[in-house]
Every structure is written in C-alpha cells, then in structure tokens.
Amino acid sequence: MKQEEKIKKAVALRYEEKKDDAPKVVASGKGRMAERMLELARDHEVPVHKDPTLVDMLSYVDVGSEIPPELYSMVAEVLVFIYNVDKKVK
C-alpha cells in the first residue's frame, strides 16, 4: 500500500433544505486534521459515515463549495444514513 493511501481523510458536509441548493463542503482535512475532525464529530455526537471512495472524491471540492451534480446520488445515500441515525436518537 502506498504512503498516500494510508493517510486518513475526512470531509464535512452541510445541507439545509430551505437554504442550500445542494450539499456544501464545510471542512476537509488529511492526516492529523482529519483525525481532529473525526474527534470533534464524536465529541459533538455528529454522525460519521465511512466511505473512502466518496471522501476521496469530495476532498477535491473546495471548502464552501457545493458538491458537483455527479456526486448527488452518493451524498444522498449519506444523508439518508444520517437521517436514520437522527431518527433513532430522537
């Protein structure tokens, strides 16, 4: 396995139905930054969905930008996952 493949990556998304046209990348990090993002998510009980392929694609999207239409269906699956997690918690 190449060194680059071992580096942890994380991407945080935001989607507010009435405010956003599409989900936006609000944070992105590699290595220690990714580990810190995951730690903060756990600390604040933010659901985490692991999908290395999707994270790799989203890591090329600039922070503050909407995701490209090509990723809508993959991100929709993540949003359904989060919705179901939130529903179980409530």
Secondary structure, DSSP 8 states (H G I E B T S, - for coil): --HHHHS-EEEEEE--TTT-SS-EEEEEEETHHHHHHHHHHHHTT------HHHHHHHTTS-TTSB--GGGHHHHHHHHHHHHHHHHHH-
